[in-house]
C-alpha cells in the first residue's frame, strides 16, 4: 500500500527528493542539491513553479514533521478501527491497510504543505503548461 501511494504521489504531485533515493531516478528535475535552489513546478495545471532553496537541516525538519503526522494519524486511525465496538474491524489485514493508507496520506499532505510554504517564500513564477 505504501509503495503504491508513493508512486501515485511521485507521478501526479512530485516533491523535491534527495539524490540517493529511489525516486531520484524518475524525478531528475527535482533532485535536491543543497548548494543551489531546486526549480519545483508545484502546480502543473496552472504552470506555477518556484526556485526553492533548502539546506539539509530544513529538509530534515520537513521529514520529521511528516513522520510525526504519519505516526499520529496512523495511531489514531488504528485505535478507532480496532477499538470501536460497532465500527471495529475483526480483520487485522484490512485494519492495517486502512491504518497505513491514512498515515501515508497524512505524510504526503504534511510534506506538500511544507514545500508549498517554502515555495511561496522563494522566487515564484508562472509558466505556461
N, C-alpha and C positions, 0 to 999 in steps of 0.2 A: 504494500500500500504506500509506504513512504517513498519508494523509488518511483512509482507511477505518478504520485503527486509532484515530486521534484521535477520529473521530466516534463509534465504539463506546464508547470510554472516556468521552467527554463525555456520552453518553446514559445509560450504566449506572453510572458511578462518577465523577461530575463533581468537579473540583477548583476552588478559587477561581481567578479569572482577572483579568487587568488590563483596564481599561475600553476600551483601544484594540485588543483582539484580536477576531478573528472569532467566537470562542466567546462573547464578552460579549453578543452579540445574543440567543442562546438560553439562556444561563445568567445571566439578570439577577439572580437571588437571590445569586449567588456572585461578583459583581463586587467587586473589592478597592478600598476607599477607605482609604488609609493612615492617615487621621485617626481611624478608628473600627474596631472589630472586625467581621469578617465572620461571619455565622451560617452555619456549614457543617454540613449533615447528612451525616456520613461513613459511616453505615450505615443505608440506607433501610429494610431489613427489620426491624432492631431499633429503628429510630427514634431512634438516638443522634446527638447533634449537639453542637457546641461553638461558642463565640464565640472566634474565633481573631484575635488581634492580631498584625500583622506590619508591619514597616517595609520600605522599599524595599531596604535592604541585605539583610535577611533573605530577601526574595523572590528577589533576585538570587543569593543563596547557594544556595537550593533549585534554581534554574535551572542554576547552574554545576555542581552535583553531578549533576543529571540529565543534562546534556550530556556530562559525563565518563563516566558509566555507559553512556550510549548509544554513545559512541565506543569505549570499551573492549570492550564486548560485540560490537558490530558488527565491530570489527577482529579479535577472536579468532575469531568465527564465520566471517568471511571467510577467514582463514588456514586454519582447519580444513576448510572446504569446498573451497578451491582447492588446498590443499597435501597433503591425504591421498591416498595412492596408490589404495587400494581405495575410498575414500569421496569422491574428488574428483568434482565435477560439471563436465562439459565444456560445460554450457550457462551462459554468463555471465549471461543474464537471470534464470534460476532462482536462481543463486548470489546475485545482487544482491537479489532478492526476499527470500530467506531471511535474508540479512545485515541488510537493512533491518527486517524484521519482528522479528528478535531484538533489534536495537538499540532500536527503538521500545518494545517491551515492557519492556526493561530501564529505559528512561527513565521509563515510566509507574509501574513498581514503585518506583523510587527517589523520584519525586515524591510518590507516595501515602504512602510510609513516612514521609517527612519532614513532610508535612502532618499525618499522624496523630500524630506526636510533638508537633508544635505544638498540635494539638487537645487532647491529653492534658495539656499544660501549661496550657491555657486553661481556661475555665469550661465544663465538660461538663454536658449534661443528657440525660435520657432522655425522649423524647416518644412519643406513640402514633403508629404509622404511619397 
